[in-house]
Amino acid sequence: MGLFSKKKTIYLDNAATTKVDESVVKEMLPYFTEKYGNASSQHLVGQEAKRALEESRETIAKSIGARYDEIVFTSGGTESNNLVLKGLFFHPDNKNKRHIITTRIEHDCIMNSCKWLETQGAKVTYLNVDKEGFIDLDELKNAITSETLVVSIIHGNNEIGTIQDLTAIGKICKEKGTYFHTDACQSYTKVDIDVRKQNLDFVTLNAHKIHGPKGVGALYINNQVRKKIVPLFHGGGHEKGTRSTTENIPGIVGFAKSVKISSNSNIKYMNKIRDKLIEGILSKIKNTQLNGPSRETRLCNNINICFNDVEGEAIGGYLDSYGICSSTGSACASHSLDPSHVLTAIGLSHAQINSSVRLSISKFTTEEEIDYVLEVLPKIVEKLRKISPLANK
């Protein structure tokens, strides 16, 4: 088999997006062609759409221990995260609370929202993380002041898979009397979320990371604080005035179906093949390291490896020639030439960051595909190291 032999596509970029499950597509199709009404219309076709909307809302609410009327449908994670931070900041009741706390490893939409809010008068504390990506709870506790508006901490990190302890963080936020938001786009249906037990005021969710459609997400808003958010969109007052626009009924129905078909057996399977891939890489390829936490506190689908002395982009290019899809970081920031802020935050050098590759699996990833990757990847790294000036100093 030559180095550029092409096989069928092996998709290992599921942290960027996932294949839509066939059962989800089947569930959505009637809402494009048969049940296509506007959920705000009073006629029978419109009310059929309304019923599907509310049943989907109930499904998603139940999955995180919320009330059905605490779910607001959005276009995805980016909109939900912007709605929380900007909606809270610009509400007149919050004018004396100008302080936001977040971390150095948030998704770009949180980081960039915070940077923009700083130009509007916000004061933002960016919590440090350790080498595995975990915040220091004492640092969080000490950072909260009487002016703190919200603590926003990602649940499962999109690059290195770190799962933060929402229960411990929620307890601190409740004791200090500040709002608590988490971006759970990567962790949703993979790690348990209970908004009551974890004292969550806001939770960001989306569909396309869990085998649902793109362009649809949700924001959980605790009913007790719903009136403390200014809408980003002003229009017909949809979603109880929080998010005006005609609801994406096919997408929402597909979102709910993707939640219904998620299962613990899928999580166990992904944990198994994730560990197989990690162990195979570390044992077959010398001078490599796992970026992020150990398996117990890591998302079941996430593998991020530093292949020292080799460019990660070059590895990704060779993998692609074999039909293997990978990533050198977050797909949302792939256009940027700046080093990953997440890998920088956990202490990696510039050279290590450039040598890192993310492989993210799904329930559709097979053991045969993992075997193939473990056959191909060592050859790629060996070839690249032979020509690498870093490896041959």
Residue, then its C-alpha position, 0 to 999 in steps of 0.5 A: m500500500g503506497l503512502f497516498s493510497k486512498k480508502k473510504t472516508i474515516y471521519l474523526d472530526n466529530a467535535a467539529t460536527t457529526k453525521v446526522d443519524e438516519s432516524v433523525v432525517k426520517e423524523m424531520l422530513p415530514y416537517f419540510t413537505e407535509k407538516y410545514g406550518n408556521a407554529s404561530s399560525q392558528h389553523l390546523v397545519g400551524q397548530e400541528a407544527k406548534r405541537a411538534l415544537e412543544e413536544s420537542r421542547e419537553t424532550i430537551a428540557k427533561s434531558i437536563g432536569a428542566r421545566y419545558d418552558e425553560i428551553v429557548f430554541t436558537s440557531g446554535g451554540t454561538e447564538s445561545n452563548n451570545l444571548v446569555l452574556k450580552g443579554l445579561f450585560f445590557h439588561p438595565d437591572n444588571k447595570n451595577k454588575r459589570h464583572i464577568i468570570t470565564t476561563r482561558i479555554e472557552h469556545d471562541c464565541i465566549m472568548n470573543s463575546c467577552k473581549w467585545l463586552e470589555t469594549q462596552g465597559a465589562k471587566v472580565t476575569y479569565l481563570n487559569v487552568d492546570k495542565e489538564g485544563f481544570i480550573d482552580l475552585d479557590e481561584l474561582k471563589n476568590a474572583i467572585t465579587s459583589e459586582t460579578l454578573v455571571v460565571s461562564i465556564i465550558h462543561g466539556n472542552n472542544e479541543i482537549g475534552t476536559i470535563q469541569d465539575l459543574t456541581a462544585i462550581g454551581k455550589i460556589c456560584k449559589e453561595k456567592g449569589t451570582y449567575f452560573h452559565t455553562d456551554a455544554c455543546q460538546s458534553y450534552t448527552k455524553v455527560d449528565i447535566d441536572v440544572r437543579k442539582q448543579n445550580l445552573d441558571f443557563v445552559t447552552l446546547n446544540a444539535h449538530k454535535i449529537h447527530g442532529p441537524k446544523g443550525v439549531g440549538a437551545l438555551y436553558i434559562n432558569n425561569q427565575v432569571r428569565k426577565k433579566i435578559v435583553p433579547l438579541f432579536h426583536g420581532g414578533g415575540h417568539e419563544k416568550g419574547t426571548r428569541s423572535t423569529t419563526e421557529n425552525i420546526p424541522g431542525i427542532v424536531g430533529f434536535a429532539k430526536s437526536v436526544k431521544i436516541s442518545s444512550n449510555s451504551n453509545i457512551k460506553y462504546m465511545n469510551k472503549i474505542r477512544d481508549k483503544l486509539i489513545e493507547g495504540i498511538l502512545s504505544k506505537i509512536k514514540n515521543t508523543q503525549l496526550n494533551g488534556p486530562s486522563r480518561e475518567t475526566r475526559l469526553c468519551n469522543n475526544i483524543n488530542i495528541c502532541f506528535n513532537d517534532v512534526e507539524g500537525e498540519a502535515i499529519g492532517g494532510y497525509l491523513d486526509s490523503y488516506g481518507i482520514c478526517s482529523s483536526t489540528g484544533s477547533a474547526c470554529a477557529s481553523h481559519s486563524l494562524d494564531p496558536s490554539h488558546v486552549l493548548t497555550a492555556i495548559g502550558l504547551s510550547h508553540a512547537q508542541i501546539n503546532s505538533s498537535v492533532r485532534l481526533s474525535i470519534s462518534k458512535f458510528t466509528t468502528e473498531e476496524e476504522i481505528d485499526y486502520v488509523l493505527e496502521v497508517l498513522p505511525k507510518i505518516v509520523e515516521k516519514l515526516r520525522k525523517i524529513s523534519p529539521l526539528a527531529n534531526k537536530 
